[in-house]
Amino acid sequence: MPLTSALLHKRAGQDGDKMLTGFQTTGQATTSGMKRPSIAVSARADESDGISPTSRKVAYLVNVYPKVSHSFIRTEIMALERLGIDVSRFTIRRTPESFSDAEDRAEAARTTALLDGNWWLLAGAVLRSFLKRPGKTCSALVRSLRKTESRVRAIAYFAEATMLAEQMERRNIRHVHVHFGTNPVAVARLAARLSAISYSFTAHGPDEFDAPLLLDLPGKIADAAFVAGVSSFGRSQLMRWSDPAHWDRIQVVRCAVAPHFLQEEATDPAGLESRTLTCVARLSAQKGLPLLVAAAARIAGSHDFTIDIIGDGDGRAVLEEQIERLNLTHRIRLLGWRSSEDVRKLLAASRALVLPSFAEGLPVVLMEALALGRPVVSTAIAGIPELVDNENGWLIPAGSVDELAEAMKAVLDAPRDQLEAMGRTGRARVLAAHHPDINARELAALLDACL
């Protein structure tokens, strides 16, 4: 039996009745259908590098954390903690966002920033690293300069890595898991060269797959203990940009929804009578939101509706101008970022979710809407077809304003019993494949193999 499967089997027998702590649900776990291989773990801890064998301690590293749009990471961390894993949070930098959510504020207080405005702290970590392990430190610096396109960035990654390695040694942590395969993995990879720690990462897409060679995705996979894709599509892209000899370390670990989206009482079907369509997305080019505004203009003469867009970003000014120009200010509201609880309430009060993205991984907001019994309209790209089809929504070609307008009309014209049936199907899929405690058990087995 492969190592990860054995760990899952062993722990299922020990505490299988505890995985739904805090709320009740139904449904069964699903897997990618592939045999889970054993994992090649890189460095092990030894006393010479300042790390001694510990209990189930893991570090998490994210570029910016906590962040409103990264609430799924908080959900994952808390699910791991319910399984008894001690998680130390690290972020490269703190978000400029202000949090209305008390849980986000508490999470921010638990998180250590590597770049916290005090360069003397970084300089001190660099100096101590040179004094403690001059050979490894020189090697890591040279590697960063060779592998990074900008010297300034290379030096920053190197300094952050010395800080991360030092912090992990102080806390007796020997493995770090990273979300997003961009610069945080570069930092973790250097830290693993400095100290006896290993790293793993979750690649979400599309950013990692837009510039795989610039980001040295093949090298990051080669040096990782394991790599997680959030969908089978994501796993295939990681395989595409890695040596086949390393495919056995690439797993599917799906993102999960926060527990309050899974509460049965949150699925109030009354919202299906609403004429409101909701979109939750960053206001960025990859989300295709100008297409949503154009489709709204197409159907404004024949249908009664409003659209609430939750999110913010550098595309806001363009959307505001387009909405004004098309005389849709009474139809479309730009609500900015809202707390996870506000998103839940707004989705529950809407008829459906619409997400016309051009590039994605597998959006958590689709899971959140389906968990609440709301059908979705989205594009047939990346991992989305693994969750959405005509049984729980409308899957359309990306970039087509005609198809988007027709799908929006279909949602608005659909009888309530059809929408309820779609919502039930969607919720069942989320409970089966995107439950935080079920998915955390799979991730915990992968992490345990690194400890």
C-alpha positions as semicolon CSV with decimal commas, in nm:
position;residue;x (nm);y (nm);z (nm)
1;M;0,000;0,000;0,000
2;P;0,145;0,345;-0,094
3;L;0,256;0,560;0,196
4;T;-0,012;0,827;0,169
5;S;-0,288;0,570;0,128
6;A;-0,161;0,384;0,433
7;L;-0,163;0,701;0,638
8;L;-0,517;0,780;0,529
9;H;-0,631;0,426;0,609
10;K;-0,464;0,428;0,951
11;R;-0,604;0,764;1,054
12;A;-0,950;0,686;0,921
13;G;-0,960;0,394;1,160
14;Q;-0,841;0,606;1,451
15;D;-1,056;0,914;1,424
16;G;-1,299;0,873;1,136
17;D;-1,593;0,981;1,351
18;K;-1,427;1,312;1,433
19;M;-1,382;1,461;1,087
20;L;-1,716;1,642;1,081
21;T;-1,645;1,830;1,404
22;G;-1,863;2,136;1,441
23;F;-2,125;2,071;1,174
24;Q;-2,318;1,792;1,007
25;T;-2,317;1,707;0,640
26;T;-2,377;1,427;0,397
27;G;-2,192;1,290;0,099
28;Q;-1,882;1,086;0,043
29;A;-1,526;1,184;-0,031
30;T;-1,413;1,164;-0,390
31;T;-1,061;1,121;-0,525
32;S;-0,888;1,184;-0,852
33;G;-0,926;0,815;-0,933
34;M;-0,551;0,767;-0,948
35;K;-0,340;0,548;-0,727
36;R;-0,168;0,766;-0,469
37;P;0,207;0,707;-0,491
38;S;0,465;0,728;-0,220
39;I;0,628;1,067;-0,176
40;A;0,992;1,155;-0,217
41;V;1,077;1,376;0,078
42;S;1,390;1,586;0,047
43;A;1,585;1,695;0,356
44;R;1,523;1,548;0,698
45;A;1,587;1,733;1,018
46;D;1,912;1,692;1,201
47;E;2,054;1,858;1,505
48;S;2,344;2,016;1,316
49;D;2,102;2,248;1,140
50;G;1,916;2,343;1,453
51;I;1,599;2,140;1,401
52;S;1,512;1,841;1,613
53;P;1,232;1,589;1,554
54;T;0,900;1,739;1,658
55;S;0,532;1,665;1,679
56;R;0,295;1,750;1,392
57;K;0,419;2,104;1,325
58;V;0,392;2,266;0,982
59;A;0,455;2,616;0,851
60;Y;0,230;2,780;0,591
61;L;0,370;3,048;0,360
62;V;0,166;3,274;0,130
63;N;0,263;3,586;-0,062
64;V;-0,009;3,794;0,109
65;Y;-0,202;3,648;0,400
66;P;-0,464;3,679;0,529
67;K;-0,654;3,832;0,240
68;V;-1,026;3,851;0,169
69;S;-0,990;3,661;-0,158
70;H;-0,776;3,392;0,014
71;S;-1,031;3,284;0,274
72;F;-1,004;2,926;0,144
73;I;-0,648;2,910;0,282
74;R;-0,779;2,999;0,627
75;T;-1,043;2,728;0,588
76;E;-0,772;2,474;0,501
77;I;-0,547;2,574;0,791
78;M;-0,828;2,553;1,044
79;A;-0,932;2,211;0,913
80;L;-0,573;2,089;0,957
81;E;-0,572;2,226;1,310
82;R;-0,889;2,031;1,387
83;L;-0,686;1,723;1,293
84;G;-0,422;1,812;1,550
85;I;-0,162;1,973;1,324
86;D;0,009;2,281;1,468
87;V;0,025;2,539;1,186
88;S;0,249;2,847;1,199
89;R;0,143;3,112;0,950
90;F;0,392;3,318;0,748
91;T;0,334;3,579;0,480
92;I;0,583;3,757;0,258
93;R;0,402;4,085;0,320
94;R;0,087;4,202;0,492
95;T;-0,219;4,305;0,297
96;P;-0,321;4,672;0,289
97;E;-0,683;4,559;0,319
98;S;-0,879;4,636;0,633
99;F;-1,080;4,342;0,763
100;S;-1,444;4,356;0,865
101;D;-1,435;3,983;0,941
102;A;-1,328;3,909;1,300
103;E;-1,174;3,578;1,193
104;D;-0,955;3,756;0,937
105;R;-0,840;4,002;1,202
106;A;-0,757;3,715;1,438
107;E;-0,573;3,535;1,158
108;A;-0,369;3,847;1,082
109;A;-0,260;3,857;1,448
110;R;-0,143;3,493;1,423
111;T;0,063;3,555;1,108
112;T;0,432;3,648;1,093
113;A;0,535;3,875;0,805
114;L;0,881;3,823;0,657
115;L;0,871;4,174;0,511
116;D;0,725;4,387;0,786
117;G;0,877;4,726;0,702
118;N;1,187;4,665;0,912
119;W;1,482;4,586;0,684
120;W;1,714;4,561;0,984
121;L;1,535;4,242;1,088
122;L;1,604;4,090;0,748
123;A;1,963;4,210;0,756
124;G;2,009;4,049;1,096
125;A;1,871;3,716;0,968
126;V;2,109;3,731;0,670
127;L;2,409;3,804;0,890
128;R;2,326;3,525;1,135
129;S;2,283;3,282;0,845
130;F;2,629;3,367;0,707
131;L;2,781;3,321;1,053
132;K;2,602;2,993;1,125
133;R;2,630;2,821;0,785
134;P;2,850;3,023;0,550
135;G;2,874;2,757;0,280
136;K;2,503;2,694;0,247
137;T;2,424;3,065;0,269
138;C;2,669;3,157;-0,009
139;S;2,532;2,874;-0,222
140;A;2,172;2,988;-0,170
141;L;2,258;3,347;-0,258
142;V;2,438;3,244;-0,576
143;R;2,148;3,021;-0,675
144;S;1,895;3,298;-0,621
145;L;2,100;3,538;-0,834
146;R;2,125;3,280;-1,113
147;K;1,761;3,170;-1,109
148;T;1,583;3,504;-1,062
149;E;1,531;3,749;-1,348
150;S;1,592;4,058;-1,132
151;R;1,890;4,103;-0,900
152;V;1,688;4,311;-0,658
153;R;1,422;4,041;-0,645
154;A;1,686;3,768;-0,611
155;I;1,839;3,938;-0,308
156;A;1,493;3,995;-0,157
157;Y;1,400;3,626;-0,200
158;F;1,732;3,524;-0,044
159;A;1,686;3,755;0,257
160;E;1,329;3,637;0,309
161;A;1,451;3,276;0,294
162;T;1,706;3,337;0,569
163;M;1,430;3,484;0,785
164;L;1,194;3,192;0,713
165;A;1,463;2,931;0,784
166;E;1,554;3,101;1,111
167;Q;1,192;3,128;1,222
168;M;1,126;2,762;1,142
169;E;1,435;2,650;1,332
170;R;1,330;2,851;1,637
171;R;0,990;2,685;1,631
172;N;1,124;2,335;1,556
173;I;0,931;2,312;1,229
174;R;1,082;2,109;0,949
175;H;0,827;2,142;0,667
176;V;0,664;2,443;0,501
177;H;0,362;2,427;0,272
178;V;0,316;2,714;0,028
179;H;0,007;2,837;-0,153
180;F;0,060;2,955;-0,512
181;G;0,362;2,846;-0,715
182;T;0,504;3,195;-0,763
183;N;0,752;3,387;-0,546
184;P;0,662;3,223;-0,209
185;V;0,785;2,888;-0,344
186;A;1,108;3,053;-0,456
187;V;1,156;3,169;-0,096
188;A;1,068;2,828;0,052
189;R;1,298;2,654;-0,195
190;L;1,592;2,870;-0,087
191;A;1,505;2,818;0,280
192;A;1,521;2,442;0,221
193;R;1,875;2,486;0,090
194;L;1,972;2,680;0,399
195;S;1,828;2,446;0,659
196;A;1,714;2,088;0,704
197;I;1,358;2,157;0,600
198;S;1,143;2,042;0,311
199;Y;0,869;2,223;0,123
200;S;0,556;2,152;-0,074
201;F;0,315;2,378;-0,256
202;T;-0,034;2,409;-0,395
203;A;-0,050;2,548;-0,749
204;H;-0,383;2,709;-0,830
205;G;-0,341;2,860;-1,177
206;P;-0,361;3,046;-1,398
207;D;-0,055;3,249;-1,297
208;E;0,178;2,951;-1,258
209;F;0,074;2,814;-1,597
210;D;0,100;3,151;-1,777
211;A;0,476;3,173;-1,717
212;P;0,598;2,827;-1,613
213;L;0,955;2,864;-1,737
214;L;1,003;3,216;-1,604
215;L;0,884;3,090;-1,265
216;D;1,102;2,775;-1,299
217;L;0,800;2,559;-1,232
218;P;0,986;2,241;-1,343
219;G;1,263;2,307;-1,089
220;K;1,022;2,390;-0,808
221;I;0,838;2,063;-0,868
222;A;1,165;1,867;-0,885
223;D;1,280;1,995;-0,544
224;A;0,942;1,973;-0,367
225;A;0,837;1,693;-0,136
226;F;0,498;1,700;-0,308
227;V;0,290;1,938;-0,519
228;A;-0,087;1,975;-0,511
229;G;-0,310;2,081;-0,798
230;V;-0,659;2,205;-0,708
231;S;-0,816;2,007;-0,993
232;S;-0,731;1,727;-1,232
233;F;-0,676;1,993;-1,497
234;G;-0,431;2,166;-1,264
235;R;-0,249;1,840;-1,202
236;S;-0,220;1,787;-1,578
237;Q;-0,060;2,130;-1,622
238;L;0,190;2,055;-1,346
239;M;0,269;1,727;-1,521
240;R;0,306;1,914;-1,850
241;W;0,582;2,131;-1,705
242;S;0,769;1,865;-1,510
243;D;0,984;1,563;-1,573
244;P;0,774;1,242;-1,588
245;A;1,004;1,106;-1,319
246;H;0,845;1,357;-1,083
247;W;0,480;1,297;-1,170
248;D;0,432;1,067;-0,873
249;R;0,471;1,360;-0,633
250;I;0,194;1,564;-0,802
251;Q;-0,143;1,513;-0,632
252;V;-0,495;1,655;-0,655
253;V;-0,596;1,829;-0,332
254;R;-0,910;2,029;-0,395
255;C;-0,992;2,354;-0,221
256;A;-1,282;2,354;0,021
257;V;-1,557;2,589;0,133
258;A;-1,581;2,741;0,479
259;P;-1,808;2,554;0,723
260;H;-2,072;2,828;0,739
261;F;-2,149;2,771;0,369
262;L;-2,226;2,406;0,445
263;Q;-2,479;2,461;0,723
264;E;-2,816;2,326;0,613
265;E;-2,997;2,637;0,735
266;A;-2,783;2,852;0,502
267;T;-2,955;2,703;0,195
268;D;-3,274;2,914;0,210
269;P;-3,450;2,850;-0,125
270;A;-3,643;3,179;-0,101
271;G;-3,354;3,358;-0,267
272;L;-3,429;3,170;-0,588
273;E;-3,730;3,400;-0,633
274;S;-3,491;3,695;-0,653
275;R;-3,409;3,874;-0,978
276;T;-3,054;3,935;-0,858
277;L;-2,753;3,768;-1,017
278;T;-2,432;3,780;-0,814
279;C;-2,071;3,781;-0,930
280;V;-1,781;3,744;-0,684
281;A;-1,444;3,817;-0,842
282;R;-1,137;4,034;-0,844
283;L;-1,187;4,322;-1,086
284;S;-0,904;4,204;-1,309
285;A;-0,866;4,116;-1,675
286;Q;-0,877;3,738;-1,626
287;K;-1,231;3,747;-1,479
288;G;-1,394;3,877;-1,800
289;L;-1,623;4,122;-1,621
290;P;-1,661;4,371;-1,912
291;L;-1,826;4,079;-2,092
292;L;-2,077;4,049;-1,806
293;V;-2,164;4,418;-1,836
294;A;-2,201;4,385;-2,214
295;A;-2,430;4,082;-2,172
296;A;-2,639;4,274;-1,919
297;A;-2,686;4,550;-2,174
298;R;-2,803;4,289;-2,430
299;I;-3,085;4,162;-2,210
300;A;-3,180;4,481;-2,025
301;G;-3,464;4,553;-2,264
302;S;-3,632;4,214;-2,222
303;H;-3,564;4,105;-1,865
304;D;-3,592;4,245;-1,514
305;F;-3,272;4,187;-1,314
306;T;-2,994;4,338;-1,108
307;I;-2,632;4,228;-1,083
308;D;-2,425;4,259;-0,766
309;I;-2,049;4,241;-0,828
310;I;-1,852;4,168;-0,511
311;G;-1,482;4,239;-0,536
312;D;-1,233;4,507;-0,623
313;G;-0,918;4,557;-0,823
314;D;-0,741;4,761;-1,086
315;G;-1,021;4,708;-1,338
316;R;-1,277;4,902;-1,135
317;A;-1,246;5,230;-1,327
318;V;-1,299;5,055;-1,662
319;L;-1,613;4,882;-1,532
320;E;-1,751;5,201;-1,382
321;E;-1,709;5,381;-1,714
322;Q;-1,869;5,095;-1,908
323;I;-2,165;5,071;-1,670
324;E;-2,222;5,447;-1,696
325;R;-2,188;5,448;-2,076
326;L;-2,437;5,164;-2,120
327;N;-2,685;5,326;-1,879
328;L;-2,675;5,030;-1,640
329;T;-2,616;5,213;-1,311
330;H;-2,963;5,108;-1,192
331;R;-2,888;4,746;-1,288
332;I;-2,532;4,679;-1,174
333;R;-2,381;4,752;-0,832
334;L;-2,009;4,736;-0,757
335;L;-2,004;4,639;-0,389
336;G;-1,629;4,609;-0,330
337;W;-1,481;4,340;-0,109
338;R;-1,708;4,196;0,157
339;S;-1,648;3,957;0,443
340;S;-1,701;3,585;0,395
341;E;-2,023;3,608;0,596
342;D;-2,148;3,896;0,378
343;V;-2,069;3,695;0,066
344;R;-2,268;3,403;0,206
345;K;-2,569;3,625;0,274
346;L;-2,557;3,796;-0,064
347;L;-2,526;3,465;-0,249
348;A;-2,811;3,314;-0,047
349;A;-3,031;3,611;-0,140
350;S;-2,956;3,580;-0,513
351;R;-3,095;3,370;-0,793
352;A;-2,762;3,245;-0,926
353;L;-2,388;3,315;-0,947
354;V;-2,236;3,436;-1,274
355;L;-1,861;3,412;-1,336
356;P;-1,749;3,474;-1,699
357;S;-1,376;3,413;-1,645
358;F;-1,115;3,394;-1,919
359;A;-0,854;3,218;-1,701
360;E;-0,894;3,026;-1,376
361;G;-0,785;2,742;-1,156
362;L;-1,106;2,620;-0,993
363;P;-1,281;2,917;-0,827
364;V;-1,385;2,862;-0,466
365;V;-1,679;3,098;-0,513
366;L;-1,840;2,842;-0,746
367;M;-1,823;2,591;-0,461
368;E;-1,967;2,846;-0,219
369;A;-2,265;2,925;-0,442
370;L;-2,338;2,559;-0,510
371;A;-2,307;2,475;-0,140
372;L;-2,585;2,728;-0,080
373;G;-2,804;2,562;-0,341
374;R;-2,752;2,827;-0,607
375;P;-2,695;2,728;-0,969
376;V;-2,404;2,892;-1,148
377;V;-2,318;3,030;-1,490
378;S;-1,951;2,997;-1,576
379;T;-1,707;2,927;-1,856
380;A;-1,580;2,590;-1,978
381;I;-1,216;2,651;-1,886
382;A;-0,950;2,497;-1,660
383;G;-1,097;2,292;-1,373
384;I;-1,447;2,442;-1,387
385;P;-1,604;2,157;-1,593
386;E;-1,497;1,916;-1,316
387;L;-1,757;2,085;-1,095
388;V;-2,012;2,256;-1,322
389;D;-2,231;2,109;-1,596
390;N;-2,592;2,136;-1,713
391;E;-2,714;1,952;-1,403
392;N;-2,613;2,234;-1,169
393;G;-2,572;2,534;-1,395
394;W;-2,486;2,668;-1,736
395;L;-2,139;2,606;-1,879
396;I;-2,059;2,842;-2,168
397;P;-1,767;2,908;-2,403
398;A;-1,527;3,169;-2,269
399;G;-1,531;3,506;-2,443
400;S;-1,878;3,478;-2,596
401;V;-2,112;3,765;-2,504
402;D;-2,391;3,594;-2,700
403;E;-2,365;3,269;-2,502
404;L;-2,336;3,458;-2,174
405;A;-2,645;3,667;-2,249
406;E;-2,841;3,355;-2,342
407;A;-2,736;3,176;-2,023
408;M;-2,835;3,477;-1,812
409;K;-3,176;3,483;-1,980
410;A;-3,212;3,110;-1,917
411;V;-3,142;3,164;-1,546
412;L;-3,396;3,446;-1,525
413;D;-3,659;3,246;-1,716
414;A;-3,608;2,915;-1,532
415;P;-3,888;2,801;-1,301
416;R;-3,809;2,771;-0,933
417;D;-3,831;2,392;-0,926
418;Q;-3,559;2,369;-1,195
419;L;-3,334;2,604;-1,001
420;E;-3,395;2,408;-0,679
421;A;-3,305;2,079;-0,850
422;M;-2,984;2,231;-0,987
423;G;-2,902;2,368;-0,645
424;R;-2,948;2,030;-0,479
425;T;-2,717;1,864;-0,732
426;G;-2,456;2,133;-0,691
427;R;-2,462;2,115;-0,312
428;A;-2,422;1,737;-0,318
429;R;-2,112;1,771;-0,536
430;V;-1,956;2,025;-0,305
431;L;-2,022;1,810;0,001
432;A;-1,859;1,517;-0,175
433;A;-1,552;1,684;-0,323
434;H;-1,496;2,015;-0,142
435;H;-1,566;1,949;0,225
436;P;-1,291;2,106;0,440
437;D;-1,249;1,818;0,684
438;I;-1,248;1,549;0,417
439;N;-0,997;1,734;0,200
440;A;-0,782;1,823;0,500
441;R;-0,743;1,454;0,582
442;E;-0,588;1,392;0,240
443;L;-0,359;1,692;0,275
444;A;-0,265;1,593;0,630
445;A;-0,155;1,250;0,508
446;L;0,076;1,414;0,255
447;L;0,214;1,650;0,518
448;D;0,261;1,372;0,774
449;A;0,487;1,191;0,527
450;C;0,719;1,495;0,539
451;L;0,747;1,514;0,918
